[in-house]
Amino acid sequence: MNDEIEVVDFDMQKSMGSARLVKSNHRFYINWDELVIDLKRHEYVSGIRIIDENHLFIWAFTLEGEPINAWVLDTHGQINHSFHAGNAIAAVVMNDTGIWIGYGDEGIFGDGISTEALVCFSKEGTIRFRYNQEVRKAPVLHDCDVMYASKKGVWVISSIDSRLVHVDVNGRIDSYPMPRHLLDCSSLTIKDDGVAYVENNEKIYRWPFKERKRAEIL
């Protein structure tokens, strides 16, 4: 690899180290702690997540309906599983229930699985949950690009309904009114005490949403 290295995406897990997806000289590589994995088979990759100590998940954003745009790799860079994970992949988070994928509006208002707005896959590519199909009278998701994983689901934002929404893999929905100035945020972290930390316009807000208190800048 030459010196012109572009970091495409990054993931870190306390017990499993850190993984970087980088691009150099028109080729993609993974730096996973001491490992360097050359993605020779992949012309384009847009994101990376650590599944466990032996597996990584990588994907391509894609708007073209490619038959395969998601791959599970082992520590040798070998493909264990591959599948189509939908178009316009905007956000990916992991937990014990599976691989949660949220889609951008190009996918949600397009065709195929991405029209579900939010989907949970197994690492083999089996669909475990579809938001629009399995949840009734839920807040509308039209651009699912900010997510945070809980133990059995994910937190997402419905900007249309101005709600912070928790989606459980069993279909249960909990939602909370969200201040409008936080809706278009770039990152979201939820603590067990019902406090959200939201980054917006280069500012970090602490928002005790369960107590319905005002968000304050840290």
N, C-alpha and C positions, 0 to 999 in steps of 0.2 A: 504494500500500500504506500502511496506517496504521501507527501505532507499536507495535501489539500483534502482534509477530511471534514465532511458535513455530518453533524449529528442529526439524524432524522427523527428518532424517538428514543425514549429512555424509560426504564422501569426499575423500581427498587423494592425489595421485600426484606424485612429485617432478618429473617432466618435463612434467606436464600440469596442474599447478595444483590448485585445490580447488573442490569443488562442494557447495553446500548446498541441501537441499530444505527449504523453509520454507512455513508456512501463515499467512495473514493474511486476516482478514475472510472466513473460510470458503472461501478459494481458495488453491491451491497455486502456488508459484513456485520457480524454480531460479535461484540465484546462482552462476554459473560464472565465476570471476575477474571480468572487467568486464561479462559478459553477464548480463542478467536475462530469463528465459524464463517467460512466463505460461502455465501449464498449463490453458488454458481448457476443454479437452476432458475433463479428469480430475476427477471428483468426489471421489476418494480415492486417495492415493498414500502408501505407507508406507516406501519406501526408495529410495536412489539410489547408483549406482556409475559411475565413469568407465571407459569401455571403451578409448578412445584419444583423440587430440587433437581428433577430430571427432564423437565419439558418446558419448552417455550412456545408461545403462540405468536405468529406473525400474520399480517394481512395486507391487502391492497385496497385502497379507497374505491376505485372502479365505478364508472358510470355506464360501462358498455355491456353489462350483463355477462361478464366472463363466467364460464362454467365453474371455475375454481379460483377463489381469491383469498382463501384462508388455509393456513398450514400449521400443524403441530409438529415441532421438531424435538429430537432428543439432543443430548449433550454432544453428539458427534455430527450434528447438523442433518441427520437423516430424517426424512419425512415419515412420521408415524401415521398421520391422518391428514386428509385434505378434503375441502368441501367448499361449496359456494355459500358465503355468509351474508349475502345481500349487497345491494348497491349503495353508494354514498355512505360508507361507514364513517361515523363522526366521533364515536367514543366507544371504548372497550374497557371493561373492568372484570375482575375475577373474584369468585368466592367459592365455597364448597359446593354450591348448587350448580355451578357451571361458568360458561363464558357469556357474559352479558354484553350485548351489542346494541348501541343506540345509533340511529340514522339521521342524516341531514335531510333537509326538506326535498332535495333532489331525489332521494330514495323513497321517502314517505309518500310523496305525491307522484311516484313513478309506478313501477311494476314489481311483482315478485314479493319475496319475504320481507323486504325492507319497508313495505307499506304497513307492516305491523307496528312501526315506530320503535319498538323495543322488543328484543328477542333474547332468550337464554338458550344457548346450545351446550350440549355435552362436548367434551374434547374430541369425540369421534364425529361430531357434526350433527347429532340427533337433536331435534328441536324439543326443548322442555317447556317453553313458555312463549306465548305470543300476546303482546299487550292488547292490541285492538280486537283480537278475536276472543280472548279469554276474560277480559275485564269489562264489566258493564257499568255504564254511567260514570266513567272515570274521567279525570281531567284530560283534555286534549293535548297530545304531544305532537308538535309540528316541526321541531328541530331538536333532536336529543343529543346535543353535543357536550353537555356537562353532566357527569354522573359520579356517584360515590357508592361503593359497595358496602352493604351491611352483611350480616351473617347468612341470611337466606333470601336476600333480594338486593334492590338498589334504590338509591335516592336520585330523583330526577326533578327537572323544573318544567312546569307547564306555564309558559309565558302568556299564552292566550287566556288562561283562567287565573293567572297570577297566584299560582300555588306551588309550594314545595311538596313533592309527592314521594311517599315511600311505597314501592311495589314489591310485594312478597311473591316468591315463586309459586305459592298456592293460589294466587289471584287476589289476595287481600290488599286493599288500598287504604292508606292513611295520608291525609293531606292537610296542609296548613297555609293560611293566607301569607303571601310573601310580599315584602315591600317592593314597589315597582322599580325603585332605583337599583335593586339587586338582581333583577330578573336577567339582565344581559351580562351575566358574570362569566369569568374565564376559568374559575375553579371553585370547588365546593368540598368541604370536609364536615362530616357530622360526628359529634361526640355522643357518648352514651347518656350524658346528662341532658340531652335535648338542646344542645347548643350547636349552631352552624357557624363555620368560619368561611366567609365568602370573599373572594377576590374580585374586585371590579374597578376598572380604571386605575390600576396600580395601587389600589388601597385595599387593606384587609379589614373586614367588618366582623365583629362578634355579634351574633344574633341569637338570643335565647328564645327560639321559636315556640317551644312547648309552653313557656310562661307568657307568651305573647307580648314580649317586651321589645322595645325599640332596638334596632341594630346600631352599634356604636363602632367608630373607627378605632382600631388598636394603635 
